[in-house]
Amino acid sequence: MTPERAETIAIQALGWLAGHDDLGPAFLGSSGASPDDMRARATDPAFQAAVLDYITSRDDWIIAFCDHVGLSYDKPLRALHALPGAERVEWT
């Protein structure tokens, strides 16, 4: 997956989160971001990674998001790993 495609998926995920009265505020609370931050940082790869990391933490959220935008269920995690700077270091 290209970084550009990953960014598109992340922005879709951000819109999906913002459109849910329960998930949007929960994401803001867990990330420490404000609604203004969501708008201002929508194109920031680190913020996009945080959005995708949040959504991929629960299978039901992955399924709901992917069903909503028409993606296969593996795409959010692939997008997370394709974002610039989102590589994870495994210590084990």
C-alpha positions as CSV (number, residue, x, y, z in Angstrom):
1,M,0.0,0.0,0.0
2,T,1.3,3.4,-0.9
3,P,1.6,6.2,1.7
4,E,-0.9,8.2,-0.3
5,R,-3.5,5.4,-0.1
6,A,-2.8,5.0,3.6
7,E,-3.4,8.7,4.1
8,T,-6.8,8.5,2.3
9,I,-7.9,5.6,4.5
10,A,-6.8,7.5,7.6
11,I,-8.8,10.6,6.6
12,Q,-11.8,8.3,5.9
13,A,-11.3,6.8,9.3
14,L,-11.1,10.3,10.9
15,G,-14.4,11.3,9.3
16,W,-16.0,8.0,10.4
17,L,-14.9,8.6,14.0
18,A,-16.0,12.2,13.9
19,G,-19.5,11.0,12.7
20,H,-20.0,8.8,15.7
21,D,-21.3,10.5,18.8
22,D,-19.8,7.9,21.1
23,L,-16.5,7.1,19.3
24,G,-15.4,10.6,18.4
25,P,-15.4,11.9,22.0
26,A,-13.8,8.7,23.2
27,F,-11.0,9.1,20.7
28,L,-10.5,12.7,21.7
29,G,-10.4,11.7,25.4
30,S,-7.9,8.9,24.9
31,S,-5.6,11.0,22.6
32,G,-5.8,14.3,24.4
33,A,-6.8,16.0,21.1
34,S,-9.5,18.6,20.8
35,P,-12.1,18.9,18.0
36,D,-9.9,21.7,16.6
37,D,-6.9,19.4,16.6
38,M,-8.9,16.9,14.6
39,R,-9.4,19.4,11.9
40,A,-5.9,21.0,12.0
41,R,-4.0,17.7,12.1
42,A,-6.1,15.7,9.7
43,T,-3.2,15.6,7.2
44,D,-0.5,14.9,9.8
45,P,0.8,11.3,9.4
46,A,1.4,10.9,13.1
47,F,-2.2,11.9,13.9
48,Q,-3.5,9.7,11.1
49,A,-1.6,6.8,12.6
50,A,-3.2,7.6,16.0
51,V,-6.6,7.4,14.4
52,L,-5.9,4.1,12.7
53,D,-4.3,2.7,15.8
54,Y,-7.4,3.6,17.7
55,I,-9.8,2.0,15.2
56,T,-7.8,-1.1,14.8
57,S,-7.8,-1.7,18.6
58,R,-11.3,-3.4,18.3
59,D,-12.5,-5.8,15.7
60,D,-16.1,-4.4,15.8
61,W,-14.8,-0.9,15.0
62,I,-12.7,-2.3,12.1
63,I,-15.7,-4.1,10.7
64,A,-18.0,-1.1,11.1
65,F,-15.6,1.3,9.5
66,C,-14.7,-1.0,6.6
67,D,-18.3,-1.9,5.9
68,H,-19.1,1.8,5.9
69,V,-16.4,2.8,3.4
70,G,-16.3,-0.4,1.4
71,L,-12.8,-1.7,2.4
72,S,-11.6,-5.1,3.1
73,Y,-11.0,-5.7,6.8
74,D,-7.2,-5.8,6.5
75,K,-6.8,-2.3,5.0
76,P,-6.8,-0.1,8.1
77,L,-3.9,-2.0,9.7
78,R,-2.1,-2.1,6.4
79,A,-2.7,1.6,6.1
80,L,-1.4,2.2,9.6
81,H,1.9,0.4,8.8
82,A,2.2,2.3,5.5
83,L,2.1,5.8,6.9
84,P,5.4,7.6,7.0
85,G,6.9,7.4,10.5
86,A,4.3,4.8,11.7
87,E,6.7,1.9,11.7
88,R,6.7,0.0,14.9
89,V,9.7,-1.3,16.7
90,E,9.2,-4.9,18.1
91,W,11.3,-5.5,21.2
92,T,10.5,-9.2,21.5
